[in-house]
Amino acid sequence: MRRLDSGRDVVALTFDLCGGPYPGSAGNGVDADLLRVLRRHQARATFFVNERWARANPRAFEDLAEDPLFEIANHGTRHLPLSVTGRSAYGEPGTRNPGEVYDEIAGNSAYLAARLGRRPAWFRGGTAFYDEVAVAICEEMGERVIGFVVNGDAGTTFSAGQIVAQLATARAGDIVISHANRPEHATAEGYAAGLPALLARLRPVTLSGHLRPA
């Protein structure tokens, strides 16, 4: 799923929360400035939470889960690209067989369900990569695979100006991906500058507020 099934002027803002306290992590922080921007503008959003990030940031996770503006979705147990053949993406090795695909989805699904009181409806794997068999496994497990159309911050590597330019490309029905785990980068600054213009054109919605689960 890369777009919303809608002719209405809506957009899905989605943010990945990757990382954990382990060597090689690309960041396991909390972008509090970004959250303040979203809340100030009452912008609904879906956060794809990786289990290792949630374990490293229990208070921040609870804060997100309790906010009615936001929805929590599954970003995997170990942040692995989803494959049945071990294919890598962006230098990260993928799951190697159907059993590992299952574990990557189910482990975090159970972890989140124990804290939310319900299983997440949506899944996005590490690097947003999937092969067709992995997608079929995920959806058979009852979680719908979510991709994206607009790359909002390129894994937090974009400047604020680039983020503003990316948000300006969003159209009705698009799913935007950005990240909320690296506060030292420019995501919050870019959204602070670019979100008002986006909101003048489109209404942010959570995925469950607009799509049916698998």
N, C-alpha and C positions, 0 to 999 in steps of 0.2 A: 504494500500500500504506500503510494507516494503522494497521492492527492486526496482531498476530501471529496466525497460523493455529493457535490452540492453546486447549485447555480447561484447560491447566495453569496453576499460579499463578506465571507468569513475567511480566517486564516488560522492555522494551528501553529502556535509558537511552542517548540519543544526544545528541551535542554537536557543534555547528557550530564550525569554526575558519575564520572569515571574515577579510577585511581584508588589507591589505598596506601598504607604505610609500609611499602615494600620497595626494594631496589628496582629502578627502572620505571617507576610510576611517573606518569606525565602530570601528576598533580592531584592531590586529594583534599584541597581546601574547600571553602565555602565562599562564593562571591556574594557577600552581604550587600554590596552596593547594587548589584544587578537585581537582587530580590527587592530592594527598596524601590528601584525604578519600576519594576512590574507592579508592585503594590500601589505605588503612588498613582499610576495610571489605571489601576483596576484591570490589568491585562491578565486574562486567564492563560494558563500555560500547563503543559504536561512535562513532568520531570522523569526522565529515564534513569533509574537509580541502580548502580552496580552494588552488589552485596558488600564488596570490600570497602567501598566508599561509605555505605551506611554503617558498617561496623566501626569505622574510624570516626564517624561524625553522628553519634546517636542523637544528640540534642538538636542538631540542624535537621536531621531526618524527621524527628517528631514535629518540629516547627513547620516543615513543609506539609507533612501529612495532615496536620490539623487545620491548615489554611483552606477555606472553601474555594479560593481562587484557583487552587492548584490541584493537579491529579498526579498520582504516583504510578509509574509503569516500570517494567522489568528491563534492566540493562545488563542482565547476565550475572553469573556467579563469579567468573574470573575475567570478564571483559575479553572474550575470545571471539574472533570472526567465526561465523557459523558455517561449517562445511562437514561433509562426511568423508573427505579425502585429505584433510590437513592443509588445505590451501591457505596461504597467508594473505594478509592485506595490510598495507602500510607498515610492513616489517613485523607485524604481529602474527605468530603462528595460529592457525585455526584449529578447531576441533577435528579429530582424526577419524571419527566413525559415528554411527548413529547413537551409540551409548554416550559418547561425550557430548553430542548435541543435546541429548535428553538431560544430562547432568547440568549443562550450562544454563538451560532454561529452568529446569525443575528446582534446582538448589536455591536460586534466588527467589523463585516464585513462592516456595515454601517459607523462606525467611521473611519476605515482605508480607505474606498472608498472615503470619503469626503476629505481626505488628499492626496491620491494617484491618484485620478481621475479615479480609476477603482476598482472593487471588487477583493479581493484576490482569487486566484484559489485553494489554499491549506489550509487545516485545521488540526491542531493538538491540541487536548484538554489538559487540565491540567492533568499531570501525564501520558499522552499518553494512557489513558484508554478509551475504548468504548465498549458498547454492540452492538449487531447486528442491533437492531432497530435504535439506535442512528446513526450508520454509514449510514443506508439507508436514514434517514432523512437528514443528512448532504449532502450526494451526490445528493439527490433530490433537494436540495437548490442550487446546482451548485458548491459546493466546495468538492474537493477530499480529503479524509482522509489519512493522512500520518503517518506511524509509524516509526520504525527504526529497524536496524539489530545490529549495533554496538553502545553500550552505552559508549560514549567517556569519560564522566567525572562523571557519577553516581550522577547527580544533584549537581555537584561541590564538591562531597565528596572525590573524588580520589586524590591521590598525583600526582605530575608531572610524576613520574616514572610509575605509573599505567596508566595514560593517554597515555604516549608513548607506553606502551604495548598494550593498546586497539587499538590505531590507527594502530599498526602493524598488527592487525587481519583483517583489512578492505580488502575486495576483490572487484573485478569489479562488479558494480551494487549495492553495499551496500549503505544504508542510515545510516549516522552517526549522533547521537544526542549528543549535548553538550549544555552548557549554557553560556550566555554572560552577566549575570546580577549580578554576585558576584565577583567583582574584587579582593576582599581580599583572594580568594581561588586560587587554582593552575592551573586553566584551561589555562590561557595564557602561563604560564611556560611550561606546558605539550605540548601545541601546538608548541611553539617555538622550543622545542627539538625534537618533533616527526613528525611535518609536512614535513620537507624536505625529509625524507625517504618515506613518503606516496606519495609525489609529484613525486618521482623518479619512482613510479610504476603506479600511477593512476592520471587522470585529473579531478579536481573538476568541477562540473557543478551545475548550479541552477536547481531547479525542472522544472521551465517553459522552461529552455533551453533544456530539455530532455524528459519531460513527457507531455501528453495531459491532460488538466483539465477534471473534471467530465462531 
